[in-house]
Structure formats: structure tokens, C-alpha cells
Amino acid sequence: MTQVERDCLGDRINYYVRKNICKAFKTDNMTNIYYNPAFSDHYIITTSNIEWI
């Protein structure tokens, strides 16, 4: 995979992780369309870029 493809895949992974956290804790209405940050009952969750090795 090229660097651009890895960056795109990493962005999608982060997006769906944050989205599912919001859905699990029913906090969809507390964040923006990118679910960044994601909120749980006790935490505010942000994600950084994925580093491919």
C-alpha cells in the first residue's frame, strides 16, 4: 500500500473507533460529524494518526 492509502485507511479506522464509542455510550449528540472527540461516561477520547510499521 502507498503512504496515501495507509493514511486514508488509518483515518477511517480512527473515525469508526470514535463513532462506535459514541454509539455505545449514546453520546452521538455531544460531538461533531467526525465524532472527534468521542465521549464516554467518564472520558473524552481523541485519536492520533496511526503509525504503520
N, C-alpha and C positions, 0 to 999 in steps of 0.2 A: 504494500500500500504506500502511496505517496504521503508526504507530510500533510498536504491539504486534506486528503481523505481521512487521515488519522485525527486531525484537528476537528473535522466535521463529526466524525464518529464519537470522539470524546465529548463534544458539545451536546450531542444527542443523549449520550449516556447520562451526563450530569442533569440535563433537563428532565429526563424521565425519573431519575432518582428523586429530585426535588418534587416533581409532580406527585409521585406516589406517596411521599412523606406527607404532603398537604392533604391528599385524599384520605390517607389512613387516619389522620388527626382531624379531618373535616375543617381545615383552615384555608381552603381554596380562596375564600373571600378576603383574606388578610394579606395577600401578596399580589404581584403583577402577573402578566400573561406568561412570563418566563419562570414563574414560581421561584423567584430569587429575591429575597431569601425565602426559605421554606420554614414554616413554624410547626413545632410540635407542642405538646402541653407544657414543656419546661425549657425548650431550647429554640434558638434561632439558627438555622442551618444554611450555610452557603457552601459552594463547592469551588475548588480551584481547577485549573486546567489539568487534564490527565497527562501524565508523562509516560510515554511509550518507551519500553526498553527492549 
